[in-house]
Amino acid sequence: MSLKKAIASGKEYRKEFRGSKRFDKTCRCNGGCPYCLGNRMHSTIVRKEIAEEKLRDYYANIEEEQN
């Protein structure tokens, strides 16, 4: 049964795709469009940048000690 028929018969309560159609017309919760992905992954991206900065500092200190 298609989504429209299921909604019409009252067996399905999901809403049809809507949302930020400006970015991706198939956008839903946990969508894969770049806009939603960027929003969802913000804290992960920030933590990754911090970890990379700490690694750069660590390797810079090792090089200073060797010289």
MDAnalysis code that builds the backbone (N, CA, C; Angstrom):
import MDAnalysis as mda
import numpy as np

u = mda.Universe.empty(201, n_residues=67, atom_resindex=np.repeat(np.arange(67), 3), trajectory=True)
u.add_TopologyAttr("name", ["N", "CA", "C"] * 67)
u.add_TopologyAttr("resid", np.arange(1, 68))
u.add_TopologyAttr("resname", ["MET", "SER", "LEU", "LYS", "LYS", "ALA", "ILE", "ALA", "SER", "GLY", "LYS", "GLU", "TYR", "ARG", "LYS", "GLU", "PHE", "ARG", "GLY", "SER", "LYS", "ARG", "PHE", "ASP", "LYS", "THR", "CYS", "ARG", "CYS", "ASN", "GLY", "GLY", "CYS", "PRO", "TYR", "CYS", "LEU", "GLY", "ASN", "ARG", "MET", "HIS", "SER", "THR", "ILE", "VAL", "ARG", "LYS", "GLU", "ILE", "ALA", "GLU", "GLU", "LYS", "LEU", "ARG", "ASP", "TYR", "TYR", "ALA", "ASN", "ILE", "GLU", "GLU", "GLU", "GLN", "ASN"])
u.atoms.positions = np.array([
    [0.849, -1.164, 0.000],
    [0.000, 0.000, 0.000],
    [0.900, 1.234, 0.000],
    [0.577, 2.185, -0.881],
    [1.386, 3.389, -0.954],
    [1.125, 4.289, 0.256],
    [2.008, 5.220, 0.463],
    [1.898, 6.108, 1.623],
    [0.617, 6.930, 1.567],
    [0.266, 7.433, 0.387],
    [-0.947, 8.258, 0.269],
    [-2.201, 7.453, 0.570],
    [-2.252, 6.211, 0.101],
    [-3.420, 5.372, 0.374],
    [-3.499, 5.025, 1.860],
    [-2.363, 4.747, 2.465],
    [-2.341, 4.395, 3.884],
    [-2.771, 5.576, 4.739],
    [-2.345, 6.769, 4.377],
    [-2.751, 7.967, 5.116],
    [-4.255, 8.195, 4.954],
    [-4.750, 8.018, 3.734],
    [-6.175, 8.221, 3.469],
    [-7.030, 7.224, 4.247],
    [-6.569, 5.992, 4.377],
    [-7.357, 4.982, 5.071],
    [-7.177, 5.037, 6.585],
    [-6.247, 5.862, 7.074],
    [-6.050, 6.025, 8.505],
    [-5.122, 4.995, 9.121],
    [-4.421, 4.228, 8.299],
    [-3.517, 3.210, 8.833],
    [-2.095, 3.725, 9.027],
    [-1.816, 4.863, 8.489],
    [-0.464, 5.416, 8.546],
    [-0.558, 6.836, 9.075],
    [0.345, 7.188, 9.968],
    [0.299, 8.509, 10.569],
    [1.491, 9.372, 10.208],
    [2.396, 8.850, 9.394],
    [3.532, 9.666, 8.976],
    [3.063, 10.781, 8.059],
    [3.788, 11.859, 8.072],
    [3.487, 12.961, 7.175],
    [4.291, 12.761, 5.898],
    [3.805, 13.320, 4.828],
    [4.547, 13.256, 3.585],
    [5.812, 14.098, 3.715],
    [6.754, 13.873, 2.800],
    [8.001, 14.622, 2.827],
    [7.707, 16.106, 2.693],
    [8.237, 16.887, 3.633],
    [8.201, 18.330, 3.557],
    [9.392, 18.837, 4.327],
    [9.506, 20.108, 4.379],
    [10.608, 20.647, 5.150],
    [11.415, 21.618, 4.316],
    [12.704, 21.519, 4.413],
    [13.558, 22.490, 3.742],
    [13.740, 22.078, 2.289],
    [12.730, 22.318, 1.484],
    [12.788, 21.958, 0.068],
    [13.783, 22.833, -0.674],
    [14.181, 23.919, -0.046],
    [15.154, 24.789, -0.677],
    [16.491, 24.058, -0.820],
    [16.794, 23.148, 0.100],
    [18.053, 22.427, 0.068],
    [17.902, 21.056, -0.570],
    [16.873, 20.325, -0.158],
    [16.659, 18.983, -0.679],
    [15.192, 18.633, -0.509],
    [14.515, 18.280, -1.592],
    [13.082, 18.038, -1.501],
    [12.737, 16.751, -0.767],
    [13.699, 15.870, -0.538],
    [13.431, 14.630, 0.186],
    [13.875, 14.725, 1.639],
    [14.075, 15.925, 2.125],
    [14.615, 16.132, 3.465],
    [13.616, 15.729, 4.540],
    [14.064, 14.916, 5.480],
    [13.287, 14.538, 6.666],
    [14.237, 14.510, 7.848],
    [13.735, 14.084, 9.005],
    [14.603, 13.954, 10.174],
    [15.748, 13.000, 9.848],
    [16.930, 13.333, 10.294],
    [18.146, 12.562, 10.012],
    [18.396, 12.424, 8.524],
    [18.045, 13.435, 7.777],
    [18.219, 13.412, 6.328],
    [19.682, 13.478, 5.939],
    [19.940, 13.158, 4.704],
    [21.305, 13.132, 4.222],
    [21.680, 14.347, 3.408],
    [20.803, 15.354, 3.349],
    [21.165, 16.551, 2.596],
    [22.275, 17.291, 3.346],
    [23.094, 18.029, 2.636],
    [24.229, 18.697, 3.284],
    [23.830, 19.630, 4.428],
    [22.699, 20.294, 4.300],
    [22.260, 21.219, 5.339],
    [21.958, 20.483, 6.645],
    [21.156, 19.419, 6.549],
    [20.794, 18.652, 7.754],
    [22.009, 17.916, 8.314],
    [22.817, 17.387, 7.423],
    [24.005, 16.666, 7.861],
    [24.946, 17.599, 8.617],
    [25.119, 18.818, 8.124],
    [25.963, 19.793, 8.807],
    [25.423, 20.165, 10.168],
    [24.107, 20.309, 10.279],
    [23.498, 20.635, 11.570],
    [23.697, 19.493, 12.557],
    [23.513, 18.261, 12.084],
    [23.572, 17.111, 12.970],
    [25.008, 16.789, 13.383],
    [25.966, 17.082, 12.531],
    [27.347, 16.705, 12.780],
    [28.186, 17.856, 13.352],
    [27.574, 18.964, 13.736],
    [28.331, 20.135, 14.179],
    [29.259, 19.814, 15.345],
    [28.738, 19.183, 16.390],
    [29.577, 18.925, 17.567],
    [30.693, 17.931, 17.235],
    [30.413, 16.974, 16.363],
    [31.435, 16.006, 15.957],
    [32.554, 16.701, 15.182],
    [32.186, 17.603, 14.298],
    [33.177, 18.329, 13.501],
    [34.041, 19.200, 14.409],
    [33.427, 19.877, 15.378],
    [34.181, 20.730, 16.304],
    [35.156, 19.892, 17.121],
    [34.701, 18.752, 17.653],
    [35.592, 17.884, 18.442],
    [36.739, 17.356, 17.587],
    [36.471, 17.048, 16.323],
    [37.520, 16.549, 15.432],
    [38.575, 17.623, 15.184],
    [38.139, 18.873, 14.988],
    [39.081, 19.974, 14.788],
    [39.946, 20.187, 16.028],
    [39.349, 20.105, 17.203],
    [40.108, 20.268, 18.448],
    [41.143, 19.159, 18.588],
    [40.760, 17.925, 18.271],
    [41.692, 16.800, 18.366],
    [42.848, 16.960, 17.381],
    [42.547, 17.411, 16.160],
    [43.610, 17.625, 15.177],
    [44.561, 18.726, 15.624],
    [44.033, 19.781, 16.245],
    [44.882, 20.864, 16.744],
    [45.801, 20.364, 17.862],
    [45.273, 19.517, 18.757],
    [46.097, 18.953, 19.820],
    [47.209, 18.075, 19.250],
    [46.894, 17.309, 18.202],
    [47.925, 16.476, 17.565],
    [49.016, 17.335, 16.932],
    [48.608, 18.428, 16.261],
    [49.612, 19.319, 15.655],
    [50.529, 19.905, 16.728],
    [49.945, 20.320, 17.863],
    [50.754, 20.860, 18.957],
    [51.701, 19.800, 19.516],
    [51.202, 18.580, 19.654],
    [52.019, 17.486, 20.184],
    [53.221, 17.219, 19.280],
    [52.951, 17.115, 17.976],
    [54.050, 16.843, 17.048],
    [55.014, 18.026, 16.940],
    [54.501, 19.246, 17.107],
    [55.371, 20.408, 17.089],
    [56.296, 20.396, 18.309],
    [55.792, 19.977, 19.467],
    [56.615, 19.901, 20.661],
    [57.677, 18.810, 20.531],
    [57.350, 17.709, 19.903],
    [58.326, 16.636, 19.692],
    [59.446, 17.111, 18.803],
    [59.106, 17.847, 17.730],
    [60.144, 18.362, 16.826],
    [61.036, 19.364, 17.531],
    [60.480, 20.199, 18.422],
    [61.281, 21.162, 19.155],
    [62.251, 20.466, 20.100],
    [61.794, 19.387, 20.711],
    [62.659, 18.649, 21.645],
    [63.803, 17.956, 20.913],
    [63.560, 17.509, 19.689],
    [64.618, 16.826, 18.930],
    [65.674, 17.794, 18.451],
    [65.299, 19.047, 18.237],
    [66.278, 20.033, 17.758],
    [66.983, 20.634, 18.890],
])
